[in-house]
Amino acid sequence: MTARTETTLYLVRHGESEANAAKRYAGQSDSPLTARGREQARTVAAALRATRFDRVVSSDLSRARDTAEIIAREHGCEVEVFPELREIDVGEAAGKAIEDAKERFDWGPGRFVQWPGGESLEQVRDRVVSAIDRIVAASPGKGICIVGHGGVTRILISHFMGLLPALYRHHAPTANTNVTVIRTDGLTYRVESLFEAAHLVQ
């Protein structure tokens, strides 16, 4: 049997947004990058300069799209926008303090919280995995930078690792512009590294 061609995905979280700085949920609202977030985007772009990217794709929210544009300039790529890669819809929690989540009876490390008017875990997983599968199918053997969101990446890697409905528990909060690397033959997905952020250490 002939081995299938392997595609490498680099999942990059967007730079710091205004909502991140205020420690509030943004969800699918369009919270722009802060000045610090733009500097983080330039830093991760420089760190990834020598990495082969055949495509740069992004969520359509500006905090991800603007981060992707900065990365794409280093590789001579156009940014391809996929609305399906948006952050989790948190419904009525959008704009609220993240600390408020701890007051919910069902909140806890490694648990998904569905807010009133927001998406379920299954809805997020299905829309994002479908988009990733299409992107991979169109680019066998390529290197693809996918700029998106922290919540979505956590669900995605938890799915690939067979952990759902539990979510992967990281030892520390994930940093803006962290990088997760996944390899796939189009059938199975293998997580190679998680939430790397050494490029942010000064």
VENZIRA-V658457 format. One line per field, one symbol per residue. ss: DSSP state (H for helix, E for strand, L for the rest). A space follows every 10 residues. Layout:
BEGIN
ss = ???
END
This chain:
BEGIN
ss = LLLLLLEEEE EEELLLEHHH HHLELLLLLL LLELHHHHHH HHHHHHHLLL LLLLEEEELL LHHHHHHHHH HHHLLLLLEE ELHHHLLLLL HHHLLLEHHH HHHLLLLLLL LLLLLLLLLL HHHHHHHHHH HHHHHHHLLL LLEEEEEELH HHHHHHHHHH LLLLLLLLLL LLLLLLLLEE EEEELLLLEE EEEEEELHHH LL
END
